[in-house]
Amino acid sequence: MASELKFRIHDLAAVEERLEELGGRVTSHLHVIDTYFNQPPGQVLKISHDESGVHLVRLRRDNGGFEILENRKLEPESPIPQELEAEFGVKVILEKKRVLYEISHKNYSVNLNLISGVGDFLIVESEGVDIDLVCTELNLSPDDQVTESFDELKLRLDGRELS
């Protein structure tokens, strides 16, 4: 199953330059609104709205990263977002810009998440992602790995209690 590793970015221009050096090319720029629903610790359930549509995403914290349990596009008039809100309640809503990169000769995909009020992050998605390899290739420090979900980071930054 696919998983993702998240890293805090301190120098966005340097990261973009490194992605270019690796042959990365931007495939899309998206404006995203993520609605996170209350879930047990280590689990993420969210609805993402962007120019490509509405997606249901489920993640589970696993070995310092997140396992992608589900990522599916919903029909425009799907009742699922309202059903999730009624069942779980909204935890937090995050607005972000997402830049997707394709690096054809790598076995992982990369996207940048520039999240209002939270910070800038790089996400690496892959089957069996190797943190040491990713850090070496992308000039990242393992110290910058983020093991919390973005909704938890936002709540912590806001000084609110985590669920």
mmCIF file of the C-alpha atoms, coordinates in Angstrom:
data_MODEL
# 
_entry.id   MODEL 
# 
loop_
_atom_site.group_PDB 
_atom_site.id 
_atom_site.type_symbol 
_atom_site.label_atom_id 
_atom_site.label_alt_id 
_atom_site.label_comp_id 
_atom_site.label_asym_id 
_atom_site.label_entity_id 
_atom_site.label_seq_id 
_atom_site.pdbx_PDB_ins_code 
_atom_site.Cartn_x 
_atom_site.Cartn_y 
_atom_site.Cartn_z 
_atom_site.occupancy 
_atom_site.B_iso_or_equiv 
_atom_site.pdbx_formal_charge 
_atom_site.auth_seq_id 
_atom_site.auth_comp_id 
_atom_site.auth_asym_id 
_atom_site.auth_atom_id 
_atom_site.pdbx_PDB_model_num 
ATOM 1   C CA . MET A 1 1   ? 0.000   0.000  0.000   1.00 0.00 ? 1   MET A CA 1 
ATOM 2   C CA . ALA A 1 2   ? 1.191   3.509  -0.733  1.00 0.00 ? 2   ALA A CA 1 
ATOM 3   C CA . SER A 1 3   ? 2.514   5.667  2.049   1.00 0.00 ? 3   SER A CA 1 
ATOM 4   C CA . GLU A 1 4   ? 3.701   9.213  2.489   1.00 0.00 ? 4   GLU A CA 1 
ATOM 5   C CA . LEU A 1 5   ? 6.466   10.957 4.362   1.00 0.00 ? 5   LEU A CA 1 
ATOM 6   C CA . LYS A 1 6   ? 6.154   14.624 5.295   1.00 0.00 ? 6   LYS A CA 1 
ATOM 7   C CA . PHE A 1 7   ? 8.964   17.116 5.804   1.00 0.00 ? 7   PHE A CA 1 
ATOM 8   C CA . ARG A 1 8   ? 8.883   20.717 6.981   1.00 0.00 ? 8   ARG A CA 1 
ATOM 9   C CA . ILE A 1 9   ? 10.459  23.049 4.414   1.00 0.00 ? 9   ILE A CA 1 
ATOM 10  C CA . HIS A 1 10  ? 12.616  25.899 5.674   1.00 0.00 ? 10  HIS A CA 1 
ATOM 11  C CA . ASP A 1 11  ? 13.815  27.153 2.265   1.00 0.00 ? 11  ASP A CA 1 
ATOM 12  C CA . LEU A 1 12  ? 11.150  26.684 -0.403  1.00 0.00 ? 12  LEU A CA 1 
ATOM 13  C CA . ALA A 1 13  ? 13.346  28.057 -3.220  1.00 0.00 ? 13  ALA A CA 1 
ATOM 14  C CA . ALA A 1 14  ? 16.130  25.567 -2.414  1.00 0.00 ? 14  ALA A CA 1 
ATOM 15  C CA . VAL A 1 15  ? 13.674  22.655 -2.445  1.00 0.00 ? 15  VAL A CA 1 
ATOM 16  C CA . GLU A 1 16  ? 12.189  23.754 -5.762  1.00 0.00 ? 16  GLU A CA 1 
ATOM 17  C CA . GLU A 1 17  ? 15.697  24.098 -7.199  1.00 0.00 ? 17  GLU A CA 1 
ATOM 18  C CA . ARG A 1 18  ? 16.617  20.586 -6.031  1.00 0.00 ? 18  ARG A CA 1 
ATOM 19  C CA . LEU A 1 19  ? 13.451  19.129 -7.568  1.00 0.00 ? 19  LEU A CA 1 
ATOM 20  C CA . GLU A 1 20  ? 14.373  20.809 -10.873 1.00 0.00 ? 20  GLU A CA 1 
ATOM 21  C CA . GLU A 1 21  ? 17.916  19.389 -10.672 1.00 0.00 ? 21  GLU A CA 1 
ATOM 22  C CA . LEU A 1 22  ? 16.396  15.914 -10.325 1.00 0.00 ? 22  LEU A CA 1 
ATOM 23  C CA . GLY A 1 23  ? 14.393  16.456 -13.515 1.00 0.00 ? 23  GLY A CA 1 
ATOM 24  C CA . GLY A 1 24  ? 11.177  17.214 -11.717 1.00 0.00 ? 24  GLY A CA 1 
ATOM 25  C CA . ARG A 1 25  ? 8.514   19.111 -13.563 1.00 0.00 ? 25  ARG A CA 1 
ATOM 26  C CA . VAL A 1 26  ? 5.416   20.737 -12.159 1.00 0.00 ? 26  VAL A CA 1 
ATOM 27  C CA . THR A 1 27  ? 2.289   18.936 -13.307 1.00 0.00 ? 27  THR A CA 1 
ATOM 28  C CA . SER A 1 28  ? -0.240  21.128 -11.523 1.00 0.00 ? 28  SER A CA 1 
ATOM 29  C CA . HIS A 1 29  ? -0.876  23.935 -9.067  1.00 0.00 ? 29  HIS A CA 1 
ATOM 30  C CA . LEU A 1 30  ? -3.964  23.465 -6.935  1.00 0.00 ? 30  LEU A CA 1 
ATOM 31  C CA . HIS A 1 31  ? -5.812  25.594 -4.430  1.00 0.00 ? 31  HIS A CA 1 
ATOM 32  C CA . VAL A 1 32  ? -7.068  23.135 -1.802  1.00 0.00 ? 32  VAL A CA 1 
ATOM 33  C CA . ILE A 1 33  ? -9.543  23.322 1.054   1.00 0.00 ? 33  ILE A CA 1 
ATOM 34  C CA . ASP A 1 34  ? -9.159  20.321 3.384   1.00 0.00 ? 34  ASP A CA 1 
ATOM 35  C CA . THR A 1 35  ? -11.902 19.588 5.886   1.00 0.00 ? 35  THR A CA 1 
ATOM 36  C CA . TYR A 1 36  ? -10.621 17.272 8.631   1.00 0.00 ? 36  TYR A CA 1 
ATOM 37  C CA . PHE A 1 37  ? -13.073 15.287 10.709  1.00 0.00 ? 37  PHE A CA 1 
ATOM 38  C CA . ASN A 1 38  ? -12.642 14.203 14.339  1.00 0.00 ? 38  ASN A CA 1 
ATOM 39  C CA . GLN A 1 39  ? -10.863 10.841 14.450  1.00 0.00 ? 39  GLN A CA 1 
ATOM 40  C CA . PRO A 1 40  ? -8.916  8.783  16.979  1.00 0.00 ? 40  PRO A CA 1 
ATOM 41  C CA . PRO A 1 41  ? -5.225  9.721  17.364  1.00 0.00 ? 41  PRO A CA 1 
ATOM 42  C CA . GLY A 1 42  ? -3.104  8.578  14.429  1.00 0.00 ? 42  GLY A CA 1 
ATOM 43  C CA . GLN A 1 43  ? -6.007  8.451  11.990  1.00 0.00 ? 43  GLN A CA 1 
ATOM 44  C CA . VAL A 1 44  ? -6.970  11.049 9.411   1.00 0.00 ? 44  VAL A CA 1 
ATOM 45  C CA . LEU A 1 45  ? -10.283 11.421 7.623   1.00 0.00 ? 45  LEU A CA 1 
ATOM 46  C CA . LYS A 1 46  ? -10.679 14.430 5.371   1.00 0.00 ? 46  LYS A CA 1 
ATOM 47  C CA . ILE A 1 47  ? -12.475 15.804 2.362   1.00 0.00 ? 47  ILE A CA 1 
ATOM 48  C CA . SER A 1 48  ? -10.265 17.727 -0.092  1.00 0.00 ? 48  SER A CA 1 
ATOM 49  C CA . HIS A 1 49  ? -11.793 20.238 -2.495  1.00 0.00 ? 49  HIS A CA 1 
ATOM 50  C CA . ASP A 1 50  ? -9.615  21.481 -5.369  1.00 0.00 ? 50  ASP A CA 1 
ATOM 51  C CA . GLU A 1 51  ? -9.799  22.230 -9.079  1.00 0.00 ? 51  GLU A CA 1 
ATOM 52  C CA . SER A 1 52  ? -9.790  18.508 -9.901  1.00 0.00 ? 52  SER A CA 1 
ATOM 53  C CA . GLY A 1 53  ? -12.853 17.815 -7.749  1.00 0.00 ? 53  GLY A CA 1 
ATOM 54  C CA . VAL A 1 54  ? -13.727 16.492 -4.309  1.00 0.00 ? 54  VAL A CA 1 
ATOM 55  C CA . HIS A 1 55  ? -11.772 13.629 -2.754  1.00 0.00 ? 55  HIS A CA 1 
ATOM 56  C CA . LEU A 1 56  ? -12.273 11.458 0.310   1.00 0.00 ? 56  LEU A CA 1 
ATOM 57  C CA . VAL A 1 57  ? -8.917  10.710 1.961   1.00 0.00 ? 57  VAL A CA 1 
ATOM 58  C CA . ARG A 1 58  ? -8.162  8.314  4.823   1.00 0.00 ? 58  ARG A CA 1 
ATOM 59  C CA . LEU A 1 59  ? -4.672  8.017  6.319   1.00 0.00 ? 59  LEU A CA 1 
ATOM 60  C CA . ARG A 1 60  ? -3.180  6.113  9.239   1.00 0.00 ? 60  ARG A CA 1 
ATOM 61  C CA . ARG A 1 61  ? 0.052   7.031  11.020  1.00 0.00 ? 61  ARG A CA 1 
ATOM 62  C CA . ASP A 1 62  ? 2.587   4.256  10.408  1.00 0.00 ? 62  ASP A CA 1 
ATOM 63  C CA . ASN A 1 63  ? 6.335   4.067  11.121  1.00 0.00 ? 63  ASN A CA 1 
ATOM 64  C CA . GLY A 1 64  ? 6.901   7.823  11.129  1.00 0.00 ? 64  GLY A CA 1 
ATOM 65  C CA . GLY A 1 65  ? 4.831   8.370  7.989   1.00 0.00 ? 65  GLY A CA 1 
ATOM 66  C CA . PHE A 1 66  ? 1.265   7.851  6.916   1.00 0.00 ? 66  PHE A CA 1 
ATOM 67  C CA . GLU A 1 67  ? -0.252  4.895  5.122   1.00 0.00 ? 67  GLU A CA 1 
ATOM 68  C CA . ILE A 1 68  ? -2.752  5.967  2.470   1.00 0.00 ? 68  ILE A CA 1 
ATOM 69  C CA . LEU A 1 69  ? -5.807  3.822  3.144   1.00 0.00 ? 69  LEU A CA 1 
ATOM 70  C CA . GLU A 1 70  ? -8.137  5.536  0.696   1.00 0.00 ? 70  GLU A CA 1 
ATOM 71  C CA . ASN A 1 71  ? -8.073  8.391  -1.788  1.00 0.00 ? 71  ASN A CA 1 
ATOM 72  C CA . ARG A 1 72  ? -11.075 8.456  -4.039  1.00 0.00 ? 72  ARG A CA 1 
ATOM 73  C CA . LYS A 1 73  ? -12.851 11.060 -6.067  1.00 0.00 ? 73  LYS A CA 1 
ATOM 74  C CA . LEU A 1 74  ? -16.452 11.743 -5.117  1.00 0.00 ? 74  LEU A CA 1 
ATOM 75  C CA . GLU A 1 75  ? -19.278 12.704 -7.409  1.00 0.00 ? 75  GLU A CA 1 
ATOM 76  C CA . PRO A 1 76  ? -19.994 16.472 -7.291  1.00 0.00 ? 76  PRO A CA 1 
ATOM 77  C CA . GLU A 1 77  ? -23.330 16.033 -5.508  1.00 0.00 ? 77  GLU A CA 1 
ATOM 78  C CA . SER A 1 78  ? -22.190 13.254 -3.166  1.00 0.00 ? 78  SER A CA 1 
ATOM 79  C CA . PRO A 1 79  ? -23.781 13.391 0.311   1.00 0.00 ? 79  PRO A CA 1 
ATOM 80  C CA . ILE A 1 80  ? -20.623 11.909 1.892   1.00 0.00 ? 80  ILE A CA 1 
ATOM 81  C CA . PRO A 1 81  ? -19.112 15.230 3.105   1.00 0.00 ? 81  PRO A CA 1 
ATOM 82  C CA . GLN A 1 82  ? -22.324 16.137 4.946   1.00 0.00 ? 82  GLN A CA 1 
ATOM 83  C CA . GLU A 1 83  ? -22.652 12.604 6.326   1.00 0.00 ? 83  GLU A CA 1 
ATOM 84  C CA . LEU A 1 84  ? -19.083 12.704 7.685   1.00 0.00 ? 84  LEU A CA 1 
ATOM 85  C CA . GLU A 1 85  ? -19.697 16.096 9.277   1.00 0.00 ? 85  GLU A CA 1 
ATOM 86  C CA . ALA A 1 86  ? -22.853 14.809 10.962  1.00 0.00 ? 86  ALA A CA 1 
ATOM 87  C CA . GLU A 1 87  ? -21.202 11.577 12.145  1.00 0.00 ? 87  GLU A CA 1 
ATOM 88  C CA . PHE A 1 88  ? -17.783 12.858 13.277  1.00 0.00 ? 88  PHE A CA 1 
ATOM 89  C CA . GLY A 1 89  ? -17.890 16.653 13.426  1.00 0.00 ? 89  GLY A CA 1 
ATOM 90  C CA . VAL A 1 90  ? -15.407 18.992 11.773  1.00 0.00 ? 90  VAL A CA 1 
ATOM 91  C CA . LYS A 1 91  ? -12.047 19.114 13.541  1.00 0.00 ? 91  LYS A CA 1 
ATOM 92  C CA . VAL A 1 92  ? -10.344 21.814 11.462  1.00 0.00 ? 92  VAL A CA 1 
ATOM 93  C CA . ILE A 1 93  ? -10.394 23.315 7.955   1.00 0.00 ? 93  ILE A CA 1 
ATOM 94  C CA . LEU A 1 94  ? -7.079  24.075 6.263   1.00 0.00 ? 94  LEU A CA 1 
ATOM 95  C CA . GLU A 1 95  ? -6.473  26.133 3.144   1.00 0.00 ? 95  GLU A CA 1 
ATOM 96  C CA . LYS A 1 96  ? -3.373  25.421 1.121   1.00 0.00 ? 96  LYS A CA 1 
ATOM 97  C CA . LYS A 1 97  ? -1.631  25.601 -2.203  1.00 0.00 ? 97  LYS A CA 1 
ATOM 98  C CA . ARG A 1 98  ? -0.413  22.255 -3.514  1.00 0.00 ? 98  ARG A CA 1 
ATOM 99  C CA . VAL A 1 99  ? 2.224   21.948 -6.217  1.00 0.00 ? 99  VAL A CA 1 
ATOM 100 C CA . LEU A 1 100 ? 2.532   18.477 -7.749  1.00 0.00 ? 100 LEU A CA 1 
ATOM 101 C CA . TYR A 1 101 ? 5.817   17.335 -9.281  1.00 0.00 ? 101 TYR A CA 1 
ATOM 102 C CA . GLU A 1 102 ? 6.567   14.450 -11.587 1.00 0.00 ? 102 GLU A CA 1 
ATOM 103 C CA . ILE A 1 103 ? 10.060  12.962 -11.501 1.00 0.00 ? 103 ILE A CA 1 
ATOM 104 C CA . SER A 1 104 ? 9.920   10.274 -14.172 1.00 0.00 ? 104 SER A CA 1 
ATOM 105 C CA . HIS A 1 105 ? 12.978  8.258  -13.159 1.00 0.00 ? 105 HIS A CA 1 
ATOM 106 C CA . LYS A 1 106 ? 12.104  8.051  -9.439  1.00 0.00 ? 106 LYS A CA 1 
ATOM 107 C CA . ASN A 1 107 ? 9.834   5.525  -7.748  1.00 0.00 ? 107 ASN A CA 1 
ATOM 108 C CA . TYR A 1 108 ? 8.091   8.223  -5.746  1.00 0.00 ? 108 TYR A CA 1 
ATOM 109 C CA . SER A 1 109 ? 6.009   11.327 -6.360  1.00 0.00 ? 109 SER A CA 1 
ATOM 110 C CA . VAL A 1 110 ? 6.499   14.671 -4.673  1.00 0.00 ? 110 VAL A CA 1 
ATOM 111 C CA . ASN A 1 111 ? 4.164   17.500 -3.831  1.00 0.00 ? 111 ASN A CA 1 
ATOM 112 C CA . LEU A 1 112 ? 4.624   20.729 -1.960  1.00 0.00 ? 112 LEU A CA 1 
ATOM 113 C CA . ASN A 1 113 ? 1.948   21.835 0.489   1.00 0.00 ? 113 ASN A CA 1 
ATOM 114 C CA . LEU A 1 114 ? 1.971   25.506 1.435   1.00 0.00 ? 114 LEU A CA 1 
ATOM 115 C CA . ILE A 1 115 ? -0.558  25.583 4.269   1.00 0.00 ? 115 ILE A CA 1 
ATOM 116 C CA . SER A 1 116 ? -1.940  28.876 5.569   1.00 0.00 ? 116 SER A CA 1 
ATOM 117 C CA . GLY A 1 117 ? -1.231  29.254 9.271   1.00 0.00 ? 117 GLY A CA 1 
ATOM 118 C CA . VAL A 1 118 ? 0.767   26.013 9.477   1.00 0.00 ? 118 VAL A CA 1 
ATOM 119 C CA . GLY A 1 119 ? 3.807   26.215 7.169   1.00 0.00 ? 119 GLY A CA 1 
ATOM 120 C CA . ASP A 1 120 ? 5.419   24.750 4.062   1.00 0.00 ? 120 ASP A CA 1 
ATOM 121 C CA . PHE A 1 121 ? 5.863   21.017 3.630   1.00 0.00 ? 121 PHE A CA 1 
ATOM 122 C CA . LEU A 1 122 ? 7.141   18.480 1.129   1.00 0.00 ? 122 LEU A CA 1 
ATOM 123 C CA . ILE A 1 123 ? 5.290   15.172 0.845   1.00 0.00 ? 123 ILE A CA 1 
ATOM 124 C CA . VAL A 1 124 ? 6.824   12.099 -0.754  1.00 0.00 ? 124 VAL A CA 1 
ATOM 125 C CA . GLU A 1 125 ? 4.409   9.346  -1.805  1.00 0.00 ? 125 GLU A CA 1 
ATOM 126 C CA . SER A 1 126 ? 5.542   5.853  -2.732  1.00 0.00 ? 126 SER A CA 1 
ATOM 127 C CA . GLU A 1 127 ? 5.178   2.142  -2.179  1.00 0.00 ? 127 GLU A CA 1 
ATOM 128 C CA . GLY A 1 128 ? 7.698   1.317  0.540   1.00 0.00 ? 128 GLY A CA 1 
ATOM 129 C CA . VAL A 1 129 ? 9.308   4.756  0.684   1.00 0.00 ? 129 VAL A CA 1 
ATOM 130 C CA . ASP A 1 130 ? 12.893  4.759  2.019   1.00 0.00 ? 130 ASP A CA 1 
ATOM 131 C CA . ILE A 1 131 ? 13.469  7.801  4.249   1.00 0.00 ? 131 ILE A CA 1 
ATOM 132 C CA . ASP A 1 132 ? 17.278  7.682  3.975   1.00 0.00 ? 132 ASP A CA 1 
ATOM 133 C CA . LEU A 1 133 ? 17.165  7.594  0.175   1.00 0.00 ? 133 LEU A CA 1 
ATOM 134 C CA . VAL A 1 134 ? 14.591  10.386 0.011   1.00 0.00 ? 134 VAL A CA 1 
ATOM 135 C CA . CYS A 1 135 ? 16.551  12.587 2.417   1.00 0.00 ? 135 CYS A CA 1 
ATOM 136 C CA . THR A 1 136 ? 19.763  12.070 0.429   1.00 0.00 ? 136 THR A CA 1 
ATOM 137 C CA . GLU A 1 137 ? 18.192  12.664 -2.989  1.00 0.00 ? 137 GLU A CA 1 
ATOM 138 C CA . LEU A 1 138 ? 16.138  15.689 -1.936  1.00 0.00 ? 138 LEU A CA 1 
ATOM 139 C CA . ASN A 1 139 ? 18.697  17.229 0.470   1.00 0.00 ? 139 ASN A CA 1 
ATOM 140 C CA . LEU A 1 140 ? 16.312  16.881 3.400   1.00 0.00 ? 140 LEU A CA 1 
ATOM 141 C CA . SER A 1 141 ? 17.150  16.328 7.030   1.00 0.00 ? 141 SER A CA 1 
ATOM 142 C CA . PRO A 1 142 ? 15.472  13.470 8.902   1.00 0.00 ? 142 PRO A CA 1 
ATOM 143 C CA . ASP A 1 143 ? 15.101  16.029 11.726  1.00 0.00 ? 143 ASP A CA 1 
ATOM 144 C CA . ASP A 1 144 ? 12.566  17.867 9.552   1.00 0.00 ? 144 ASP A CA 1 
ATOM 145 C CA . GLN A 1 145 ? 10.324  14.840 9.158   1.00 0.00 ? 145 GLN A CA 1 
ATOM 146 C CA . VAL A 1 146 ? 6.798   15.562 10.392  1.00 0.00 ? 146 VAL A CA 1 
ATOM 147 C CA . THR A 1 147 ? 5.029   12.652 12.040  1.00 0.00 ? 147 THR A CA 1 
ATOM 148 C CA . GLU A 1 148 ? 1.835   14.500 12.945  1.00 0.00 ? 148 GLU A CA 1 
ATOM 149 C CA . SER A 1 149 ? -1.036  15.097 10.559  1.00 0.00 ? 149 SER A CA 1 
ATOM 150 C CA . PHE A 1 150 ? -1.552  18.661 9.387   1.00 0.00 ? 150 PHE A CA 1 
ATOM 151 C CA . ASP A 1 151 ? -4.778  19.032 11.365  1.00 0.00 ? 151 ASP A CA 1 
ATOM 152 C CA . GLU A 1 152 ? -2.919  18.108 14.570  1.00 0.00 ? 152 GLU A CA 1 
ATOM 153 C CA . LEU A 1 153 ? -0.153  20.587 13.730  1.00 0.00 ? 153 LEU A CA 1 
ATOM 154 C CA . LYS A 1 154 ? -2.721  23.338 13.223  1.00 0.00 ? 154 LYS A CA 1 
ATOM 155 C CA . LEU A 1 155 ? -4.453  22.612 16.520  1.00 0.00 ? 155 LEU A CA 1 
ATOM 156 C CA . ARG A 1 156 ? -1.108  22.566 18.343  1.00 0.00 ? 156 ARG A CA 1 
ATOM 157 C CA . LEU A 1 157 ? -0.109  25.896 16.743  1.00 0.00 ? 157 LEU A CA 1 
ATOM 158 C CA . ASP A 1 158 ? -3.441  27.360 17.773  1.00 0.00 ? 158 ASP A CA 1 
ATOM 159 C CA . GLY A 1 159 ? -2.875  26.103 21.341  1.00 0.00 ? 159 GLY A CA 1 
ATOM 160 C CA . ARG A 1 160 ? -5.957  23.887 21.216  1.00 0.00 ? 160 ARG A CA 1 
ATOM 161 C CA . GLU A 1 161 ? -6.200  20.396 22.671  1.00 0.00 ? 161 GLU A CA 1 
ATOM 162 C CA . LEU A 1 162 ? -5.693  17.457 20.347  1.00 0.00 ? 162 LEU A CA 1 
ATOM 163 C CA . SER A 1 163 ? -8.400  14.822 20.177  1.00 0.00 ? 163 SER A CA 1 
# 
